[in-house]
Amino acid sequence: MTQQTWDEVGGLLPHDEFRAASDAIVANIEQVIEGKTATVRLALAVLLAEGHLLIEDVPGVGKTKLAKALARSIDCSVRRIQFTPDLLPSDVTGVSVYNQETHDFEFRPGAVFANLVVGDEINRASPKTQSALLECMEERQVTVDGVTYQLQTPFMVIATQNPIEMEGTYPLPEAQRDRFTARIAMGYPDPNAELAMLDGHGAVDPLPALRPVSDADTVRRLIGHVRQVHVADAVKQYAIDLVTATREAPDLRLGASPRCTLQLLRTARAVAALDGRDYVLPDDLQVLAVPVLAHRLIPTADAQLARRTTDAIVADLVHRLPLPHDRNRSPYDTRPPAGNGRAPFEPRRP
């Protein structure tokens, strides 16, 4: 049986099956990650949007555990790469080795030949090694010695990095940051979640006992379902306006790319599907603006001196940008009209 490449997905799932499968994955991850439902759902949304996830936070808050829990929740191939300064590009992509018996070179696949690739502390590897991920993250293929190998679907890179350790680290180049669909931060748990963590994880780590609740074929069908989520023209224009605002913002010297616009829309489709909708709201784009846009932007020197982060700049742009005024009803919305005359897909205004 031939493997399915990244652009081949399974048949559509009914809404109740989609909700059951996605909720099962979220609940399974939450056996390990306490009190971070929104973060877990966003990580799953990136997977269903066929993107890649960058988890950036201080040590000890569960970055690697989230990546591993997501990987273990799906019965598919998983490879983990511990990025270090001496890691070589061939360790990531693979290498051709001479076979003494056949008197020919044979290709031995590297760690990227898996459905889920967990890259731990990705900024500890040299830029040369980091660049080995560029082709596979964007084109879902790997080229070694002039031969191109297609990757199978689903394919996702989940990378972690520590933002406060500067010794022995290499900042991710703009080209690689732009390939990550979203950047999230775990954050510290609230006291109740931390207490539950002590009760549940104090004696034994639940991660090794985690069992898959889905498989690669189901994930492919979930992805196919997400691809069919409707996006109104007004919402598409709002996404363009949001991205364009970053290119014109005086506090930014590098705005978001067209790739960012595509990934923002794809992730919004996934978030809408996880919320039980078959159409995208402008609210979805607002919620995703910071995790999808902020890590791609470069502030000006004045903004850096004023200690304005890209997260704060994007949040300010979202607040100032007017919402779409198109009140036409979505053809995918089966709910009765709202009593106040407002279309059901239109968000509440502050």
N, C-alpha and C positions, 0 to 999 in steps of 0.2 A: 504494500500500500504506500502510495507516495504521500509525502508530507504536504500539508496545506501551507501555502505561502501567505505573507502578511495581508494580501488584499483579498483573500478567500475566507469567507465567514459562513457559518451555518444558517439554517432557516430561522425565521422569526419565531419568537416565543410569545405565547399569550401573556397579557398583562399580569395575570395572577401568578403564572409560572416565573415571569421575570422578577416580580416582587419577592416571591418565595426564595428564589435562588440568590438574589442579591442580599436579602435580609439574613440568610443563612451564613453567607460569607462575613458580613459585618458582625453578626453575633459570635461567630467563631473567633474572629480577631479580638473581640472584646473580652474573651476569656484570658487574654494575655495583657491587653492594653486597657487599663481602667480609666473610666471617666473622660474618654476622648472620642466620643461618637462622631462629632463633626469632622475631626481629623481623619478618622478611619473611613468615613464615607467619601471624603474628598480623595483619599488614596485609591479607593475602589473606582471612583469616577474617572480618575486619570487612566487607570487600566482599561476601563470600558471605552474611553476616548482614544485608545491606541496611542497613548503618550508615555512620557517618562517622568519620574518623580524625583525631586531633590529634597531631602530632609535635612534641614540645617538647624542645629540647636546646640546648646551646651552639653557637656558629657553627662551621661547617667539618666537622661529623661526618656529613654526608650526608642531612640531612632532606629537602631538595628533590630530591636525586637519587633517594631511595627513592620519593617521590611520582611523579616523572617516569618512573622505570623501571616502576612498576606500570602507569601510564597507557599507556606505549609497548608493554607486553607484551600489551595487548588491543586488537584492531583495532576501535575504536569512537571516538566523538567525544570530544575532549579540549580543554578550555579552561583557560588559566592566568590567574590574576588576581594582579597584584602590588599588594598592599594598601599604600596610602600615605595620609597625612592628608587629601589633597585628592580622594580617590576618592569618587564620588557613588553613592548607592543605585541610580540609574538605570543606572550603568555595570555593575552586577551583575545587576539583574533585566531591564533593557531599558527602552525608552522609545517612546512614540507620537510619530511625526513626521508633520507635515502634508505631503501630497503635492500639489504644484501642478497636476499633470496630472489627477488624479482628484478634486481638491478635497475630499479626505477625509484623515483620519488613518490611518496604517498603523503597525502595531507592528513594531519592530525588536528582536529578542530580544537579551538580554544574555548575559553569560558563563556564567550558570548553566544555559543550555539546551545541556547536553552530558551525556554519560554519566559522565565523570570531570572534576570541577572541582578544580583545584589552586590553593589559596589560599596564596600565599607571604607570610610575616610578617603573619598575619591581625590581630595585635594592634597594628599600626601605623595601621589605619583607625579613624575615629571610631566611637563607639557607634551613631550614626545609620546609618552604612554597614554596620556589622556586623549590625544588625537586619534588613537586606535578605535575609539568609540564613535567618532563622528559619522562615519559611513553607515554603520549598523543602526545608529539611533535615528537617522533621517531616512535612509533608503531601504532599511531592513535587509541588507545584504553585506557580505564581507568579501573583499578582493585580496587574495594572497597569491603572489607570483603570477599575476596576470589572469588568474582564474577567479571568477565571481561565484560565490555560494549564497543561495537564497536562505533567509531565515524563516522559521515557521511562525505561525500565529497561534495564540497571542505571543507578543514579544514586548517586554517591558524592562527598562533599566531603572532600578531603584537605588539611588546613591545617597550616602550620608556624608556630611562634613561638619566639622567643628569650627564655628566662626571665630572663636577667641584664641585658639592656639595658632601662633604665627611661626614658631620654630619648625623648620623642616616641612613647610607646606608651600604649595604652589597655587595661587588663585586660579580658578577656572577661567579660561579665555571666553570672550564674548560669544564666539561661535558655538562653544559647547553649552554655555548657559542658555543660549537661545533654543537649543534642542530639548531642554527640559521643559515639559509642558507646564509644570507648576512647582513652586517651592513652598514648602510648609515648615512650620516650626511646631514641635511637640508642646513646648511650654510645661510649666510645673503643674502637677495635678492639684485639684482643690483638696482641702483637708479630709473630706469624706471619702474621696476616691483614693487618697493615699492610705487612709485607714483600711479600706477594703483591700488595697494591695498588700498591706502587711498581713491581713488575715488570710488572704488567698495564696500569697506568694512567699510568706515568711518561712515556711518549712521546705517547700520544693518549688522549682521553677516549672510553671505549666507549659512552657513552650515545647519541650521535647515530647510531651504527651498529646500535643495538638494533632488532630486528624483532619484530612481533607474533607470538605463538604461540597466540593464541586470538582469539575475536571476541565481539561482544555476544550473539549467539544462544547460543553455548556457555556464556557466563557466566549467562545466564538459566536455562539447564538446570541448571547447577551450583547456582544459588540454589534451584531447584525441588527438587533432590535434598536440599539442606540442610534445607528446610522439613519433610521427611518423617522426619527423625531423631527417634527415640523418646526421650521424657523420662519416666522413672518418677515416680509421685506423690511418692515419698520424696525424689527429687532436686529436684522443684519446691518441696517444703516446705523443703528445705535452702537453696534460693535465697532464699525468703522470710525464713527465719531470719537469713540472712547480711545481707540488706538491712535488716531490722528492727533488727539489732544496731547498725547505724550510726546509726539514729534514737534509740537509747537510750544510746549511748556518752557518758560524761561529758566526754570531750575534744572532742566535736563539738557545734556549735550548729546545724548543718544537716546532716541525714542524706540518704541516697539516696532518690530519688523512685520511684514505681511504674514510670515509664518506664525507670528503671535496671534494675528487675527483669526487664522484658521484654527489654531489650537484653542483659542478662547471659545469659539463657536462649537467645536467638537466637545469640549469639556462641559459647556452649558447644556448640550444635548444629553450628556450622560447624567448630569445633575438633575435635569428635568425628568428623565426616565426613572432615576432612583426615588424621586418624589412622587412617582405615580402619574406623571403627565406625559402626553405625547406631543407637546409643544413647549417652546422655550419662552420664558418670561424675561423682560428686561431686568427683573430682580436677580435672575441667575447670573447675568453678566456683571451686575454690581457686586454680588457676593464673591465672584471669581476674579475680579479685577486685580486685587492685591496679590493673591498667590500666583496668578498666571502672568501678570505684567511686570511686577516690581523687580524681580531678579534679573530681568533683561536690560534694565535701564541704567544709565550712567549719569549721576548728578554733576552739575557744574562745580567748579572750585568754590564759588561763593556759597552754593547750597551745602557743600561739605563743611565749610567753615561755620555755617549757621547750624550745623548738625541736623540738617533736614534729611531724613532717610527717604529712600525711594518708596517705601511703604506709605509714608505720610504724604508724599507728593501725589501718589496714585489715589489715595483715599480722598485727598482734597479735590482732585480732578473729577472723581465720581460724584462728589457732593455738588460741584458747580455745574456739571454738564446736565442740560435739561433732558428729561425722559422723552421717549417718542410719543407723539400726539396721535398716532394712528389708532383709532378705536374700532377698526373693523374686526369683526369676530373671526377668530381662528377657525378654519374649516375642520380642524382636528379636535375642536373643543365640543364635547357632547353634553356639557352641563347646560341647564336652562339659563336664560339671560339674567343678569344681576338686576335686582329690584331698583337700584339707583340709576339704571341706564348705562352704567359703565361696563365695558366689555370685560368678561371674566379674566382675560389674560393681562389686563392692564394693572400695573402695580399700584399700591396705595402711595400717594404722595405725602411727604413729610409736612 
